[in-house]
Amino acid sequence: MPGINLISDTATKPTKAMLAAMMAAEVGDDVFGQDPTVNRLEATAAERFGMEAALLCPSGTMTNQLAIKCHTRALDEVICEEKSHIYQYEAGVYSLLSSVSVNLIKGERGKISPGQISAAVKDHQDWLPISKLAVLENTCNKGGGSIYTIAQARELAEEARRHDLAVHLDGARLFNALVETGESCTDWGATFDTISICLSKGLGAPVGSLLLGDKDLIKRARRFRKAIGGGMRQAGYLAAAGLYALEHHVDRLKEDNDRAKRLGATLSELPFVAGVEPVESNICIFHLAGERKAADFLKVLADKGIQAVPFGPQTIRFTTHLGVSDEDITQVISTLEELEY
């Protein structure tokens, strides 16, 4: 659709340079481990995070769910914040694929504290699920792109391990956090048992997420990936896009974050906005004042060539990305300031 797309950073499209890299990719059959570009992407990502191995998958839902499958057994439970992507947006497939339940923690903007992890761990009783895995999300989508620092993550991971929990990071937008904090990938890799990173959001690849972990776990995840239909053949064309993204599109994520902050600053001054969640990365969530409904407001924006998504009856999310320029943000701001709504 034409216009300015603030629906999601999944709206990104490959740049001409990325497309050229894709078309030049050397490929093979990845199900047999014979695609050299996939192998290079997986090795590159694992090395960047200081982890042993990586696995390319079609989506972040698959990488997250493979991590859950590898860390748990039937009748176990996963501890996570109530806004977590694995609970909100992955179709409850943890119950189907892994036969586990989810123990939800009410945190703040998608973030939890070490004490909350301790309080959530179940006693070992025949009638209770066994707490086996803690999952953090950085940045947290439904938390408005909220950021954990590495110090906070380490404290949470240490507390989880005191209770014999494995720790997984849903890092779909981790790089958006790292360009803000300046922290290293290797520090994050050393903190978690597994990490999922998305290549097809702000990084701009058309498809793909990576699961990072130790060699034994990735070997098991690879088998599970095949079992649920995730084995891909000449996937090197997609892997080439991921390599290009990791080499050329990480630092520029700071531009996306800054553009979201511009939107947040403007929205906070508008009379029809009741409040704006703190903007830490590339997501801006705001709440409409009075009786204004998100659905009606989105229609007004759509008529002016601006697309966004509702995040509640009176709540809207703007997401900036590779396909949104400074000029686009200036146009959105001008439109918002001129609205009589």
C-alpha positions as a Markdown table, in Angstrom:
| # | Residue | x | y | z |
|---|---|---|---|---|
| 1 | Met | 0.0 | 0.0 | 0.0 |
| 2 | Pro | 1.2 | 3.5 | -0.7 |
| 3 | Gly | 1.9 | 6.1 | 2.0 |
| 4 | Ile | 4.0 | 6.0 | 5.1 |
| 5 | Asn | 4.0 | 2.6 | 6.8 |
| 6 | Leu | 4.4 | 2.8 | 10.6 |
| 7 | Ile | 2.5 | -0.5 | 11.1 |
| 8 | Ser | 5.7 | -2.6 | 11.9 |
| 9 | Asp | 9.4 | -2.9 | 11.1 |
| 10 | Thr | 8.4 | -6.1 | 9.4 |
| 11 | Ala | 7.4 | -3.8 | 6.5 |
| 12 | Thr | 11.0 | -3.4 | 5.5 |
| 13 | Lys | 12.0 | -4.4 | 2.0 |
| 14 | Pro | 15.5 | -5.4 | 0.7 |
| 15 | Thr | 17.6 | -2.5 | -0.6 |
| 16 | Lys | 19.1 | -2.7 | -4.1 |
| 17 | Ala | 22.5 | -3.7 | -2.5 |
| 18 | Met | 20.9 | -6.4 | -0.5 |
| 19 | Leu | 19.1 | -7.8 | -3.5 |
| 20 | Ala | 22.3 | -7.8 | -5.4 |
| 21 | Ala | 23.9 | -9.8 | -2.6 |
| 22 | Met | 21.0 | -12.3 | -2.6 |
| 23 | Met | 21.3 | -12.8 | -6.4 |
| 24 | Ala | 25.0 | -13.4 | -6.1 |
| 25 | Ala | 24.7 | -16.0 | -3.3 |
| 26 | Glu | 26.3 | -19.4 | -3.6 |
| 27 | Val | 23.7 | -21.9 | -2.6 |
| 28 | Gly | 23.2 | -25.6 | -1.9 |
| 29 | Asp | 20.8 | -27.8 | 0.0 |
| 30 | Asp | 20.7 | -26.6 | 3.6 |
| 31 | Val | 18.7 | -29.7 | 4.8 |
| 32 | Phe | 21.9 | -31.6 | 4.0 |
| 33 | Gly | 24.0 | -28.8 | 5.5 |
| 34 | Gln | 25.4 | -28.0 | 2.1 |
| 35 | Asp | 24.4 | -24.4 | 1.6 |
| 36 | Pro | 27.6 | -22.4 | 2.0 |
| 37 | Thr | 25.9 | -19.1 | 2.5 |
| 38 | Val | 23.6 | -20.4 | 5.2 |
| 39 | Asn | 26.6 | -22.0 | 6.9 |
| 40 | Arg | 28.5 | -18.6 | 6.7 |
| 41 | Leu | 25.5 | -16.7 | 8.2 |
| 42 | Glu | 25.1 | -19.1 | 11.1 |
| 43 | Ala | 28.9 | -19.1 | 11.8 |
| 44 | Thr | 29.0 | -15.3 | 11.6 |
| 45 | Ala | 26.1 | -14.8 | 14.0 |
| 46 | Ala | 27.4 | -17.3 | 16.5 |
| 47 | Glu | 30.9 | -15.7 | 16.4 |
| 48 | Arg | 29.4 | -12.2 | 16.9 |
| 49 | Phe | 27.7 | -13.3 | 20.1 |
| 50 | Gly | 30.5 | -15.6 | 21.3 |
| 51 | Met | 28.2 | -18.6 | 21.1 |
| 52 | Glu | 29.0 | -22.0 | 19.7 |
| 53 | Ala | 26.4 | -22.4 | 16.9 |
| 54 | Ala | 23.3 | -20.9 | 15.2 |
| 55 | Leu | 20.4 | -22.0 | 13.2 |
| 56 | Leu | 18.6 | -20.1 | 10.5 |
| 57 | Cys | 14.8 | -20.4 | 10.6 |
| 58 | Pro | 11.9 | -18.8 | 8.7 |
| 59 | Ser | 10.6 | -16.8 | 11.6 |
| 60 | Gly | 11.1 | -15.5 | 15.2 |
| 61 | Thr | 8.2 | -17.6 | 16.3 |
| 62 | Met | 10.0 | -20.7 | 15.2 |
| 63 | Thr | 13.3 | -19.8 | 16.9 |
| 64 | Asn | 11.6 | -18.9 | 20.1 |
| 65 | Gln | 9.5 | -22.1 | 20.1 |
| 66 | Leu | 12.5 | -24.3 | 19.2 |
| 67 | Ala | 14.3 | -22.8 | 22.2 |
| 68 | Ile | 11.3 | -23.7 | 24.4 |
| 69 | Lys | 11.2 | -27.2 | 23.0 |
| 70 | Cys | 14.9 | -27.7 | 23.6 |
| 71 | His | 14.9 | -26.4 | 27.2 |
| 72 | Thr | 11.8 | -28.1 | 28.4 |
| 73 | Arg | 9.8 | -31.4 | 28.6 |
| 74 | Ala | 6.1 | -32.0 | 28.7 |
| 75 | Leu | 4.4 | -30.7 | 31.8 |
| 76 | Asp | 7.1 | -28.2 | 32.5 |
| 77 | Glu | 6.4 | -24.4 | 32.5 |
| 78 | Val | 8.0 | -21.3 | 31.1 |
| 79 | Ile | 8.2 | -18.1 | 33.2 |
| 80 | Cys | 7.8 | -14.8 | 31.3 |
| 81 | Glu | 6.3 | -11.4 | 31.6 |
| 82 | Glu | 2.7 | -11.1 | 30.6 |
| 83 | Lys | 3.5 | -8.8 | 27.6 |
| 84 | Ser | 6.0 | -11.3 | 26.1 |
| 85 | His | 5.8 | -12.1 | 22.4 |
| 86 | Ile | 6.0 | -15.8 | 23.1 |
| 87 | Tyr | 2.7 | -15.5 | 25.0 |
| 88 | Gln | 0.9 | -12.7 | 23.2 |
| 89 | Tyr | 1.7 | -13.4 | 19.5 |
| 90 | Glu | 2.8 | -17.0 | 18.9 |
| 91 | Ala | -0.6 | -18.6 | 18.8 |
| 92 | Gly | -0.1 | -20.5 | 22.1 |
| 93 | Val | 2.0 | -23.0 | 20.2 |
| 94 | Tyr | 4.2 | -23.8 | 23.3 |
| 95 | Ser | 1.2 | -25.9 | 24.4 |
| 96 | Leu | 1.0 | -27.8 | 21.2 |
| 97 | Leu | 4.7 | -28.2 | 20.3 |
| 98 | Ser | 6.2 | -28.6 | 23.8 |
| 99 | Ser | 3.2 | -29.5 | 26.0 |
| 100 | Val | 4.2 | -26.8 | 28.5 |
| 101 | Ser | 2.3 | -24.1 | 30.3 |
| 102 | Val | 3.2 | -20.5 | 30.8 |
| 103 | Asn | 3.6 | -18.7 | 34.2 |
| 104 | Leu | 3.0 | -15.0 | 33.6 |
| 105 | Ile | 4.6 | -12.3 | 35.6 |
| 106 | Lys | 3.1 | -8.8 | 35.7 |
| 107 | Gly | 6.1 | -6.5 | 35.3 |
| 108 | Glu | 6.6 | -3.0 | 34.2 |
| 109 | Arg | 6.5 | -2.3 | 30.4 |
| 110 | Gly | 7.4 | -5.9 | 29.7 |
| 111 | Lys | 10.3 | -6.0 | 32.2 |
| 112 | Ile | 10.6 | -8.1 | 35.3 |
| 113 | Ser | 12.7 | -8.1 | 38.5 |
| 114 | Pro | 14.8 | -10.9 | 40.0 |
| 115 | Gly | 12.5 | -11.2 | 42.9 |
| 116 | Gln | 9.6 | -11.8 | 40.6 |
| 117 | Ile | 11.4 | -14.7 | 39.1 |
| 118 | Ser | 12.0 | -16.3 | 42.5 |
| 119 | Ala | 8.4 | -15.8 | 43.5 |
| 120 | Ala | 7.2 | -17.4 | 40.3 |
| 121 | Val | 9.2 | -20.7 | 40.6 |
| 122 | Lys | 6.9 | -23.6 | 41.6 |
| 123 | Asp | 7.6 | -26.0 | 44.5 |
| 124 | His | 8.2 | -29.5 | 43.4 |
| 125 | Gln | 4.8 | -31.1 | 43.9 |
| 126 | Asp | 3.1 | -33.9 | 41.8 |
| 127 | Trp | 0.2 | -31.5 | 41.0 |
| 128 | Leu | 2.3 | -28.6 | 39.8 |
| 129 | Pro | 4.2 | -28.0 | 36.5 |
| 130 | Ile | 8.0 | -27.9 | 36.9 |
| 131 | Ser | 9.5 | -24.4 | 36.3 |
| 132 | Lys | 12.3 | -25.0 | 33.8 |
| 133 | Leu | 12.8 | -21.9 | 31.6 |
| 134 | Ala | 12.8 | -18.1 | 32.0 |
| 135 | Val | 12.3 | -16.0 | 28.9 |
| 136 | Leu | 13.1 | -12.3 | 28.6 |
| 137 | Glu | 12.3 | -10.0 | 25.6 |
| 138 | Asn | 14.7 | -7.2 | 24.6 |
| 139 | Thr | 13.4 | -4.9 | 23.4 |
| 140 | Cys | 9.8 | -5.6 | 24.5 |
| 141 | Asn | 7.4 | -4.9 | 21.7 |
| 142 | Lys | 4.2 | -4.7 | 23.8 |
| 143 | Gly | 6.2 | -2.8 | 26.4 |
| 144 | Gly | 6.8 | 0.0 | 23.9 |
| 145 | Gly | 10.3 | -1.1 | 22.9 |
| 146 | Ser | 11.5 | -1.1 | 26.5 |
| 147 | Ile | 15.2 | -1.9 | 27.0 |
| 148 | Tyr | 16.9 | -4.2 | 29.4 |
| 149 | Thr | 20.5 | -3.3 | 30.1 |
| 150 | Ile | 23.1 | -6.0 | 30.3 |
| 151 | Ala | 23.5 | -5.4 | 34.0 |
| 152 | Gln | 19.7 | -6.0 | 34.5 |
| 153 | Ala | 19.8 | -9.1 | 32.3 |
| 154 | Arg | 22.7 | -10.6 | 34.1 |
| 155 | Glu | 21.0 | -10.2 | 37.5 |
| 156 | Leu | 17.9 | -11.8 | 36.1 |
| 157 | Ala | 19.8 | -14.7 | 34.6 |
| 158 | Glu | 21.7 | -15.3 | 37.8 |
| 159 | Glu | 18.5 | -15.4 | 39.8 |
| 160 | Ala | 17.0 | -17.8 | 37.3 |
| 161 | Arg | 19.9 | -20.2 | 37.5 |
| 162 | Arg | 19.8 | -20.2 | 41.3 |
| 163 | His | 16.5 | -22.0 | 40.7 |
| 164 | Asp | 18.0 | -24.3 | 38.0 |
| 165 | Leu | 16.1 | -22.5 | 35.2 |
| 166 | Ala | 17.5 | -22.2 | 31.7 |
| 167 | Val | 17.4 | -18.6 | 30.3 |
| 168 | His | 16.3 | -17.7 | 26.8 |
| 169 | Leu | 16.3 | -14.2 | 25.2 |
| 170 | Asp | 13.8 | -13.2 | 22.6 |
| 171 | Gly | 16.1 | -10.7 | 21.0 |
| 172 | Ala | 14.0 | -10.0 | 17.9 |
| 173 | Arg | 14.9 | -6.3 | 18.3 |
| 174 | Leu | 18.0 | -6.7 | 20.4 |
| 175 | Phe | 20.1 | -4.7 | 18.0 |
| 176 | Asn | 17.8 | -1.7 | 18.5 |
| 177 | Ala | 18.7 | -1.9 | 22.2 |
| 178 | Leu | 22.4 | -2.3 | 21.6 |
| 179 | Val | 22.7 | 0.8 | 19.4 |
| 180 | Glu | 21.3 | 2.7 | 22.3 |
| 181 | Thr | 23.3 | 1.2 | 25.2 |
| 182 | Gly | 26.6 | 0.5 | 23.3 |
| 183 | Glu | 26.8 | -2.9 | 24.9 |
| 184 | Ser | 28.5 | -5.8 | 23.1 |
| 185 | Cys | 26.9 | -8.8 | 21.5 |
| 186 | Thr | 29.4 | -11.1 | 23.3 |
| 187 | Asp | 28.2 | -9.9 | 26.7 |
| 188 | Trp | 24.7 | -10.8 | 25.8 |
| 189 | Gly | 25.8 | -14.2 | 24.4 |
| 190 | Ala | 27.6 | -15.0 | 27.6 |
| 191 | Thr | 24.5 | -14.2 | 29.7 |
| 192 | Phe | 21.9 | -16.5 | 28.0 |
| 193 | Asp | 21.6 | -20.1 | 27.2 |
| 194 | Thr | 19.9 | -19.3 | 23.9 |
| 195 | Ile | 19.1 | -16.1 | 22.0 |
| 196 | Ser | 16.7 | -15.5 | 19.1 |
| 197 | Ile | 17.5 | -12.6 | 16.8 |
| 198 | Cys | 15.3 | -11.4 | 13.9 |
| 199 | Leu | 16.8 | -10.5 | 10.5 |
| 200 | Ser | 13.5 | -9.3 | 8.9 |
| 201 | Lys | 12.5 | -6.4 | 11.1 |
| 202 | Gly | 14.7 | -3.3 | 11.3 |
| 203 | Leu | 17.6 | -5.1 | 9.7 |
| 204 | Gly | 15.7 | -5.2 | 6.5 |
| 205 | Ala | 16.0 | -8.8 | 5.3 |
| 206 | Pro | 12.9 | -10.3 | 3.7 |
| 207 | Val | 12.8 | -13.5 | 5.8 |
| 208 | Gly | 14.6 | -15.1 | 8.7 |
| 209 | Ser | 15.5 | -15.4 | 12.3 |
| 210 | Leu | 18.5 | -17.1 | 14.0 |
| 211 | Leu | 18.6 | -19.2 | 17.1 |
| 212 | Leu | 21.9 | -19.1 | 18.9 |
| 213 | Gly | 23.1 | -21.6 | 21.5 |
| 214 | Asp | 25.6 | -24.4 | 22.2 |
| 215 | Lys | 26.3 | -27.0 | 19.6 |
| 216 | Asp | 24.3 | -29.8 | 21.2 |
| 217 | Leu | 21.2 | -27.7 | 21.6 |
| 218 | Ile | 21.4 | -26.3 | 18.1 |
| 219 | Lys | 21.8 | -29.9 | 16.8 |
| 220 | Arg | 18.5 | -30.8 | 18.6 |
| 221 | Ala | 16.8 | -27.6 | 17.4 |
| 222 | Arg | 17.8 | -28.4 | 13.8 |
| 223 | Arg | 16.0 | -31.8 | 14.0 |
| 224 | Phe | 12.9 | -30.2 | 15.6 |
| 225 | Arg | 13.0 | -27.5 | 12.9 |
| 226 | Lys | 12.8 | -30.2 | 10.2 |
| 227 | Ala | 10.0 | -32.0 | 12.1 |
| 228 | Ile | 7.8 | -28.9 | 12.0 |
| 229 | Gly | 8.5 | -28.1 | 8.4 |
| 230 | Gly | 11.2 | -25.5 | 8.8 |
| 231 | Gly | 13.9 | -27.2 | 6.8 |
| 232 | Met | 14.8 | -25.1 | 3.7 |
| 233 | Arg | 16.7 | -26.1 | 0.6 |
| 234 | Gln | 18.5 | -23.3 | -1.3 |
| 235 | Ala | 18.1 | -20.9 | 1.6 |
| 236 | Gly | 21.4 | -19.2 | 0.8 |
| 237 | Tyr | 19.5 | -16.5 | -1.1 |
| 238 | Leu | 17.8 | -15.6 | 2.2 |
| 239 | Ala | 21.0 | -16.1 | 4.2 |
| 240 | Ala | 22.8 | -13.6 | 1.9 |
| 241 | Ala | 20.2 | -11.0 | 2.9 |
| 242 | Gly | 20.9 | -11.8 | 6.5 |
| 243 | Leu | 24.6 | -11.5 | 6.1 |
| 244 | Tyr | 24.2 | -8.2 | 4.3 |
| 245 | Ala | 21.9 | -6.9 | 7.1 |
| 246 | Leu | 24.4 | -7.9 | 9.9 |
| 247 | Glu | 27.3 | -6.2 | 8.0 |
| 248 | His | 25.5 | -3.0 | 6.9 |
| 249 | His | 22.2 | -2.4 | 8.7 |
| 250 | Val | 23.0 | -2.6 | 12.4 |
| 251 | Asp | 24.4 | 0.8 | 13.1 |
| 252 | Arg | 21.7 | 2.6 | 11.2 |
| 253 | Leu | 19.1 | 1.2 | 13.6 |
| 254 | Lys | 20.0 | 4.3 | 15.8 |
| 255 | Glu | 18.3 | 6.4 | 13.1 |
| 256 | Asp | 15.1 | 4.4 | 13.5 |
| 257 | Asn | 15.2 | 4.9 | 17.3 |
| 258 | Asp | 15.8 | 8.6 | 16.9 |
| 259 | Arg | 12.9 | 9.0 | 14.5 |
| 260 | Ala | 10.5 | 7.2 | 17.0 |
| 261 | Lys | 11.7 | 9.6 | 19.7 |
| 262 | Arg | 10.8 | 12.6 | 17.4 |
| 263 | Leu | 7.3 | 11.2 | 17.0 |
| 264 | Gly | 7.0 | 10.6 | 20.8 |
| 265 | Ala | 8.1 | 14.2 | 21.5 |
| 266 | Thr | 5.5 | 15.6 | 19.1 |
| 267 | Leu | 2.6 | 13.3 | 20.3 |
| 268 | Ser | 3.2 | 14.3 | 24.0 |
| 269 | Glu | 2.3 | 17.9 | 23.1 |
| 270 | Leu | -0.9 | 17.2 | 21.2 |
| 271 | Pro | -4.3 | 17.8 | 22.8 |
| 272 | Phe | -5.9 | 14.6 | 21.6 |
| 273 | Val | -3.2 | 12.5 | 23.2 |
| 274 | Ala | -3.6 | 11.5 | 26.8 |
| 275 | Gly | -0.1 | 10.0 | 27.2 |
| 276 | Val | 2.9 | 8.6 | 25.4 |
| 277 | Glu | 4.8 | 5.6 | 26.7 |
| 278 | Pro | 8.6 | 6.3 | 27.1 |
| 279 | Val | 10.3 | 5.9 | 23.8 |
| 280 | Glu | 13.5 | 4.0 | 24.2 |
| 281 | Ser | 13.9 | 2.4 | 20.7 |
| 282 | Asn | 12.0 | 2.3 | 17.5 |
| 283 | Ile | 8.5 | 1.8 | 18.9 |
| 284 | Cys | 6.2 | 4.6 | 20.0 |
| 285 | Ile | 3.0 | 3.8 | 21.8 |
| 286 | Phe | 0.5 | 6.5 | 22.7 |
| 287 | His | -3.0 | 6.7 | 24.2 |
| 288 | Leu | -5.8 | 8.9 | 22.9 |
| 289 | Ala | -7.6 | 11.3 | 25.2 |
| 290 | Gly | -11.3 | 11.4 | 26.1 |
| 291 | Glu | -13.6 | 9.0 | 24.3 |
| 292 | Arg | -11.5 | 8.9 | 21.1 |
| 293 | Lys | -11.2 | 5.4 | 19.6 |
| 294 | Ala | -8.1 | 4.0 | 18.0 |
| 295 | Ala | -10.0 | 2.5 | 15.1 |
| 296 | Asp | -11.5 | 6.0 | 14.2 |
| 297 | Phe | -8.1 | 7.7 | 14.6 |
| 298 | Leu | -6.4 | 5.2 | 12.3 |
| 299 | Lys | -9.0 | 5.8 | 9.6 |
| 300 | Val | -8.2 | 9.5 | 9.8 |
| 301 | Leu | -4.5 | 8.8 | 9.5 |
| 302 | Ala | -5.1 | 6.3 | 6.6 |
| 303 | Asp | -7.0 | 9.0 | 4.7 |
| 304 | Lys | -3.8 | 11.1 | 4.9 |
| 305 | Gly | -1.5 | 8.3 | 3.8 |
| 306 | Ile | -0.2 | 7.2 | 7.2 |
| 307 | Gln | -0.6 | 3.6 | 8.3 |
| 308 | Ala | -0.3 | 2.3 | 11.9 |
| 309 | Val | -1.9 | -0.3 | 14.2 |
| 310 | Pro | -4.1 | -0.3 | 17.2 |
| 311 | Phe | -2.6 | -1.6 | 20.5 |
| 312 | Gly | -5.9 | -1.3 | 22.5 |
| 313 | Pro | -9.3 | 0.4 | 22.2 |
| 314 | Gln | -7.6 | 3.9 | 22.6 |
| 315 | Thr | -4.0 | 3.0 | 22.1 |
| 316 | Ile | -1.9 | 3.1 | 18.9 |
| 317 | Arg | 1.6 | 2.0 | 18.0 |
| 318 | Phe | 4.0 | 3.7 | 15.6 |
| 319 | Thr | 7.0 | 1.7 | 14.5 |
| 320 | Thr | 9.9 | 3.2 | 12.6 |
| 321 | His | 12.2 | 1.3 | 10.3 |
| 322 | Leu | 14.4 | 1.2 | 7.2 |
| 323 | Gly | 11.5 | 2.2 | 5.0 |
| 324 | Val | 10.7 | 5.4 | 6.9 |
| 325 | Ser | 12.9 | 8.4 | 6.3 |
| 326 | Asp | 13.5 | 11.7 | 8.1 |
| 327 | Glu | 11.3 | 13.4 | 5.5 |
| 328 | Asp | 8.5 | 10.9 | 6.2 |
| 329 | Ile | 8.7 | 11.6 | 9.9 |
| 330 | Thr | 8.5 | 15.3 | 9.2 |
| 331 | Gln | 5.4 | 14.7 | 7.1 |
| 332 | Val | 3.8 | 12.6 | 9.9 |
| 333 | Ile | 4.6 | 15.3 | 12.5 |
| 334 | Ser | 3.1 | 18.0 | 10.3 |
| 335 | Thr | 0.0 | 15.9 | 9.7 |
| 336 | Leu | -0.5 | 15.3 | 13.4 |
| 337 | Glu | 0.0 | 18.9 | 14.3 |
| 338 | Glu | -2.6 | 20.0 | 11.8 |
| 339 | Leu | -5.2 | 17.5 | 12.8 |
| 340 | Glu | -8.4 | 18.8 | 14.4 |
| 341 | Tyr | -9.5 | 15.6 | 16.2 |
